[in-house]
Amino acid sequence: MKITRNVLLNPGPATTTDSVKLAQAVPDICPREQEFGDLMEFCATEITKFVGNTNDYATVLFGGSGTATVEAILNSVIPDSGKVLIIDNGAYGKRMCQITSVYKIPTVIYESSSIEPINLNALEDLINSTEGLTHLAMIHHETTTGLLNDVTSVGAICKKHNISFIVDSMSGFAAIPVDMKSMNIDYLAASSNKNIQGMAGIGFAICNKAALESTASIPMRSLYLNLYAQYAYFEKTHQTRFTPPVQTFYALKQAIVETHEETIEGRYARYTKSWETLLDGLDTLGLEYLIDKEHHSRIITSIIEPNTETYDFNEMHDYFFEKGFTIYPGKVNNYDTFRISNIGQIDYKDIKDFLKVLKAYLVKINYIQ
Ligand SMILES: Cc1ncc(COP(=O)(O)O)c(C=O)c1O
């Protein structure tokens, strides 16, 4: 079967291989069958192994998008007597704050620049002056801008202050290497449709087992999105408590196999080459980007929009879409940007092709000759 290849330059769901797409075409199966339990067990174990050892860490799977998993972690692990500090330096940090506000979880917000690195001294001052702090939550790679946050340093601060550390690595996991133990991360959230290059529909929380088991007595705030309940049920049964996205799991298995083949380091090297190609092209076309190379994730680039009346994002989007490239609007307050992500099964040659189309668009609107 020939499947049209679209080059998705949005930050997930990403372009996938045909083998991942086709892995979903399987005989119908009841997800309560052992064969399917084995498949989920394979996915959970292999996901854990990308970031930690399976004696100390376990992956809890949810049917749902990435936000469901972030919500599951935040509503499940912080007791009423606890308090979480959330670092907000973009839309996804803000989303964490929204979640704890909905669940009325005591929260302190550390607002940080959306384009500059986190000031670690100021963060530690806030930790020192906050009574009763038990958790700290942050984003690994702020997809809003492309800013890569210094999770290693914040993890060391958490260790020093004996604070449990929660990281949303939705757009970092499976490309930017993570070692939960040395980074002192207790809970890491990610999903099936970004750098792991599977289909949308599964979120996962990789958890320090000892930390997770200590949450067993916290009263449930959500029935569906309870981390410990799903963990305990899966340990016993190899099943999710509620109907899982069956075919998406078959695709995830294939995506995991392909991630092993390429290796995380190899994948990040491929993404990096695409990103470097993009930045070279932007320089040639006279377009600027928001985040310094030094603090850049190499995964998504926020590009300053051309400053001319003839430019229109929607028109540019449609121009690219017709030619097989999907681009993404900006999301940063105070800056007019659009975003290009270089994740998924694409490489620098696709970025070169994209740059040709970008050049043609800029000529068409008389931004360049
Ligand atoms: C860092 C981060 N967190 C959370 C999310 C939310 O994921 P979803 O849209 O799958 O709910 C995203 C999505 O792009 C993200 O980049």
PDBQT file of the ligand as one rigid body, heavy atoms in Angstrom, charges set to zero:
ROOT
HETATM    1  C1  LIG A 401       6.142  20.153  26.818  1.00  0.00    +0.000 C 
HETATM    2  C2  LIG A 401       4.754  19.719  26.479  1.00  0.00    +0.000 A 
HETATM    3  N1  LIG A 401       3.923  19.350  27.473  1.00  0.00    +0.000 NA
HETATM    4  C3  LIG A 401       2.667  18.951  27.227  1.00  0.00    +0.000 A 
HETATM    5  C4  LIG A 401       2.183  18.907  25.950  1.00  0.00    +0.000 A 
HETATM    6  C5  LIG A 401       0.764  18.484  25.724  1.00  0.00    +0.000 C 
HETATM    7  O1  LIG A 401       0.678  17.331  25.014  1.00  0.00    +0.000 OA
HETATM    8  P1  LIG A 401      -0.723  16.906  24.357  1.00  0.00    +0.000 P 
HETATM    9  O2  LIG A 401      -1.038  17.958  23.342  1.00  0.00    +0.000 OA
HETATM   10  O3  LIG A 401      -0.397  15.569  23.765  1.00  0.00    +0.000 OA
HETATM   11  O4  LIG A 401      -1.722  16.838  25.434  1.00  0.00    +0.000 OA
HETATM   12  C6  LIG A 401       2.994  19.274  24.877  1.00  0.00    +0.000 A 
HETATM   13  C7  LIG A 401       2.489  19.255  23.501  1.00  0.00    +0.000 C 
HETATM   14  O5  LIG A 401       3.092  19.752  22.584  1.00  0.00    +0.000 OA
HETATM   15  C8  LIG A 401       4.313  19.695  25.155  1.00  0.00    +0.000 A 
HETATM   16  O6  LIG A 401       5.130  20.058  24.168  1.00  0.00    +0.000 OA
ENDROOT
TORSDOF 0
